[in-house]
Amino acid sequence: MMSHSVVLFELTYCNPKSARFTACTALQYSILPCNIAALYRIAIHRTIIMRAPAMTTRPGNAPTLHPFTLRLALGLLGVWIAALTSGLNDRVSDIALADIRAALGIGYDQGSWIVSVYQAAEVAAMMIAPWFAVTFSLRRFSLIMSAGFLLSGVLLPLMTNPALFIALRVVQGLFGGALPPMLMTVALRFLPPPVKLYGLGAYALTATFGPNMAASLAAFWTDEVSWMFVFWQVVPGMLIALVLMAWGLPQDPLRTERFQQIDLFGMLTGCSGMALVVLVLTQGERLDWLDSQLIAAMLLAALPLLIVFLINEWFHPLPLFKLQMLRRRNLMHGLLVLAGVLIVSLSGSALPSTYFAQVEGFRIAQFAPLALTIGLPQLIIAPFIAALLNIRWIDCRWVLSLGLGLLIASCMLGMQITTGWARDNFWLIQALQAAGQPMVILPVLMSATSVVAPPEGPFASAMFNTVRGFSSIAASTLVSWFVSHREQFHSSILINQAASRPWLMTAPDSGQASGRYPLLPDGSASSVENLRAFATQVKHQALVLGLSDTWLLLIGFALLLLLITALLPKRVWPPQTLIHSATSTSG
């Protein structure tokens, strides 16, 4: 029998006590590929629902369906602005950390906790935010989190006590971490099929556009205005977001009955375990990993907590993570590739910035234009990729593979780096990154959400955003650790080679002694300055070799993602073409 792709809202995804989910609802909201036999199941489903007048439901058992209007679209825009502002706050404060430490009068060690505690609280909040959004309503929860995030951003620069400042950063991290999951939740719930991919493209922008704009903003605030605006920059965006969300998002009723099945044990174990792991990752290098009793203790506490959390989630009737959904190959593939691409994407941000900071001595403002070459084109490329994926005959797996190919090409160019490179050598690398990143992230979102029914949106949002938040931190830690250790390795090799071949560093006569030839013919040092210059050259060369090795490592990650893409996901179809297919076939 010829295979067709139609939309099916499976009975297992419906609330059997609710008459609100009809076959028409299925055609509007679900995106599950199936064969032509599904048409019969849709007809049976419609008949069962329409012939069940005795069915009753308690108010609030199922979310009310809302037509997609301009008012609702503006509400979703408000959620996007809030999520983007939250992500910018995290990255800008990280980049401007040196200025924040100087303003507070604290050193490197204490200042490192400013970023660590924020990120730990942020990831923990991502785990629980969708559950509370369903319970208190999306509109009410989003407004409260946005208002709290705004207020904490206003208060932070006014805190002169470092301990109070760090404590308030924890609070801000909780508020800020709750906002990105709201964006995916509203996209999965409210967006109709014809514009769903554009909504997912807006979500992808928070991962590609926002982080690459952070360097420019951090440079502007710290160099031209004041470090306080690193935190006060959230005010205009959050005020606009609050107005749009308050006016545009529909108000659902409270669902306090969910507290009867609250996953309190999962919240305590999962959030605690994840926060501890984030602290281990962000503080491990500074404290020398397992040689530190604090790191060892946090790790020993985190691992059992997370294991218990996962076991609890599997059996809990109303979990934070619905782990059974991972049986769906496309969702599993989406989470794996999302984590992997966040590592590979550092080849266009972390590695060039490391080179320019340590070899060229650039300030943030001097590197910012390179970051903008990735960030600004996203405003055009992301909608274009969404439109491309909406074409029925285009397989999103091929778009994803092509995007990975562009990222691999970018890394291969980066591997050719030398100490003589300037900014012009990086433009092509950044251009490939700008095109490749959305070509990977958007197909991943399309493929993964195609097997997620609207009532499962909060579960998918919690898992996606937790993986995204944690993977960003883990990727940064992995890459910085790898660069550091490869730099030390190459430095040792270079020094040993120089020691075994002293004639390579010996000047023909004292008049030609320099940083390249610091030794005189008699073996003595020509000057302290020449020795210092030679040591700097060795350090720069070791760093460049370490960066080249890191680009090679990221190529390996990208090839692994290509292999996973070839084996794991199934073909999915654009949302609106499924509606047309189902309508025409059933007619």
LINCOR-V384327 format. One record per backbone hydrogen bond with DSSP energy under -1.0 kcal/mol. NH is the residue of the N-H (numbers start at 1). CO is the residue of the C=O. If there is no record, write none. Layout:
BEGIN
nh=NH co=CO
nh=NH co=CO
END
This chain:
BEGIN
nh=13 co=10
nh=18 co=15
nh=22 co=20
nh=26 co=22
nh=27 co=23
nh=28 co=24
nh=29 co=25
nh=30 co=26
nh=38 co=35
nh=39 co=36
nh=41 co=37
nh=42 co=38
nh=43 co=39
nh=44 co=40
nh=45 co=41
nh=46 co=42
nh=47 co=43
nh=48 co=44
nh=49 co=45
nh=50 co=46
nh=51 co=47
nh=52 co=49
nh=55 co=52
nh=61 co=58
nh=69 co=67
nh=73 co=69
nh=74 co=70
nh=75 co=71
nh=76 co=72
nh=77 co=73
nh=78 co=74
nh=79 co=75
nh=80 co=76
nh=81 co=77
nh=82 co=78
nh=83 co=79
nh=84 co=80
nh=85 co=81
nh=86 co=82
nh=87 co=83
nh=88 co=84
nh=89 co=85
nh=90 co=86
nh=91 co=87
nh=92 co=88
nh=93 co=89
nh=94 co=90
nh=95 co=91
nh=96 co=92
nh=97 co=94
nh=100 co=96
nh=101 co=97
nh=102 co=98
nh=103 co=99
nh=104 co=100
nh=105 co=101
nh=106 co=101
nh=111 co=107
nh=112 co=108
nh=113 co=110
nh=114 co=111
nh=116 co=112
nh=117 co=113
nh=119 co=115
nh=120 co=116
nh=121 co=117
nh=122 co=118
nh=123 co=119
nh=124 co=120
nh=125 co=121
nh=126 co=122
nh=127 co=123
nh=129 co=125
nh=132 co=128
nh=133 co=129
nh=134 co=130
nh=135 co=131
nh=136 co=132
nh=137 co=133
nh=141 co=137
nh=142 co=138
nh=143 co=139
nh=144 co=140
nh=145 co=141
nh=146 co=142
nh=147 co=143
nh=148 co=144
nh=149 co=145
nh=150 co=146
nh=151 co=147
nh=152 co=148
nh=153 co=149
nh=154 co=150
nh=155 co=151
nh=156 co=152
nh=158 co=155
nh=159 co=156
nh=165 co=161
nh=166 co=162
nh=167 co=163
nh=168 co=164
nh=169 co=165
nh=170 co=166
nh=171 co=167
nh=172 co=168
nh=173 co=169
nh=174 co=170
nh=175 co=171
nh=176 co=172
nh=177 co=173
nh=179 co=176
nh=183 co=179
nh=184 co=180
nh=185 co=181
nh=186 co=182
nh=187 co=183
nh=188 co=184
nh=189 co=185
nh=190 co=186
nh=191 co=187
nh=195 co=192
nh=199 co=195
nh=200 co=196
nh=201 co=197
nh=202 co=198
nh=203 co=199
nh=204 co=200
nh=205 co=201
nh=207 co=204
nh=208 co=204
nh=209 co=205
nh=210 co=205
nh=213 co=210
nh=217 co=213
nh=218 co=214
nh=219 co=215
nh=220 co=216
nh=221 co=217
nh=222 co=218
nh=223 co=219
nh=224 co=220
nh=229 co=226
nh=230 co=227
nh=231 co=228
nh=232 co=228
nh=233 co=229
nh=234 co=231
nh=235 co=232
nh=238 co=234
nh=239 co=235
nh=240 co=236
nh=241 co=237
nh=242 co=238
nh=243 co=239
nh=244 co=240
nh=245 co=241
nh=246 co=242
nh=247 co=243
nh=248 co=244
nh=249 co=245
nh=255 co=135
nh=258 co=255
nh=259 co=256
nh=260 co=257
nh=261 co=258
nh=262 co=259
nh=264 co=262
nh=267 co=263
nh=268 co=264
nh=269 co=265
nh=270 co=266
nh=271 co=267
nh=272 co=268
nh=273 co=269
nh=274 co=270
nh=275 co=271
nh=276 co=272
nh=277 co=273
nh=278 co=274
nh=279 co=275
nh=280 co=276
nh=281 co=277
nh=282 co=278
nh=283 co=279
nh=284 co=280
nh=287 co=283
nh=289 co=284
nh=291 co=288
nh=292 co=289
nh=296 co=292
nh=297 co=293
nh=298 co=294
nh=299 co=295
nh=300 co=296
nh=301 co=297
nh=302 co=298
nh=303 co=299
nh=305 co=301
nh=306 co=302
nh=307 co=303
nh=308 co=304
nh=309 co=305
nh=310 co=306
nh=311 co=307
nh=312 co=308
nh=313 co=309
nh=314 co=310
nh=315 co=311
nh=316 co=312
nh=323 co=321
nh=325 co=322
nh=326 co=323
nh=327 co=324
nh=328 co=325
nh=332 co=328
nh=333 co=329
nh=334 co=330
nh=335 co=331
nh=336 co=332
nh=337 co=333
nh=338 co=334
nh=339 co=335
nh=340 co=336
nh=341 co=337
nh=342 co=338
nh=344 co=340
nh=345 co=341
nh=346 co=343
nh=347 co=344
nh=348 co=345
nh=351 co=346
nh=353 co=349
nh=354 co=350
nh=355 co=351
nh=356 co=352
nh=357 co=353
nh=358 co=354
nh=359 co=355
nh=360 co=355
nh=362 co=356
nh=367 co=363
nh=368 co=364
nh=370 co=367
nh=371 co=367
nh=372 co=368
nh=373 co=369
nh=374 co=371
nh=375 co=371
nh=376 co=372
nh=378 co=375
nh=379 co=376
nh=380 co=377
nh=381 co=377
nh=382 co=378
nh=384 co=380
nh=385 co=381
nh=386 co=382
nh=387 co=383
nh=388 co=384
nh=389 co=385
nh=391 co=388
nh=394 co=391
nh=398 co=395
nh=399 co=395
nh=400 co=396
nh=401 co=397
nh=402 co=398
nh=403 co=399
nh=404 co=400
nh=405 co=401
nh=406 co=402
nh=407 co=403
nh=408 co=404
nh=409 co=405
nh=410 co=406
nh=411 co=407
nh=412 co=408
nh=413 co=409
nh=414 co=410
nh=415 co=411
nh=416 co=413
nh=417 co=414
nh=421 co=418
nh=425 co=422
nh=426 co=423
nh=430 co=426
nh=431 co=427
nh=432 co=428
nh=433 co=429
nh=434 co=430
nh=435 co=431
nh=436 co=432
nh=437 co=433
nh=440 co=437
nh=441 co=437
nh=442 co=438
nh=444 co=440
nh=445 co=441
nh=446 co=442
nh=447 co=443
nh=448 co=444
nh=449 co=445
nh=451 co=448
nh=452 co=449
nh=456 co=453
nh=457 co=454
nh=460 co=456
nh=461 co=457
nh=462 co=458
nh=463 co=459
nh=464 co=460
nh=465 co=461
nh=466 co=462
nh=467 co=463
nh=468 co=464
nh=469 co=465
nh=470 co=466
nh=471 co=467
nh=472 co=468
nh=473 co=469
nh=474 co=470
nh=475 co=471
nh=476 co=472
nh=477 co=473
nh=478 co=474
nh=479 co=475
nh=480 co=476
nh=481 co=477
nh=482 co=478
nh=483 co=479
nh=484 co=480
nh=485 co=481
nh=486 co=482
nh=487 co=483
nh=488 co=484
nh=489 co=485
nh=490 co=486
nh=491 co=487
nh=492 co=488
nh=493 co=489
nh=494 co=490
nh=495 co=491
nh=496 co=492
nh=497 co=493
nh=498 co=494
nh=499 co=495
nh=500 co=496
nh=504 co=501
nh=505 co=502
nh=507 co=519
nh=512 co=509
nh=514 co=517
nh=519 co=505
nh=520 co=524
nh=523 co=520
nh=526 co=518
nh=531 co=527
nh=532 co=528
nh=533 co=529
nh=534 co=530
nh=535 co=531
nh=536 co=532
nh=537 co=533
nh=538 co=534
nh=539 co=535
nh=540 co=536
nh=541 co=537
nh=542 co=538
nh=543 co=539
nh=544 co=540
nh=545 co=541
nh=546 co=542
nh=547 co=543
nh=548 co=544
nh=549 co=545
nh=550 co=546
nh=551 co=547
nh=552 co=548
nh=553 co=549
nh=554 co=550
nh=555 co=551
nh=556 co=552
nh=557 co=553
nh=558 co=554
nh=559 co=555
nh=560 co=556
nh=561 co=557
nh=562 co=558
nh=563 co=559
nh=564 co=560
nh=565 co=561
nh=566 co=562
nh=567 co=563
nh=568 co=564
nh=578 co=574
nh=579 co=575
nh=580 co=576
nh=581 co=577
nh=582 co=578
nh=583 co=579
nh=584 co=580
nh=585 co=581
nh=586 co=582
nh=587 co=583
END
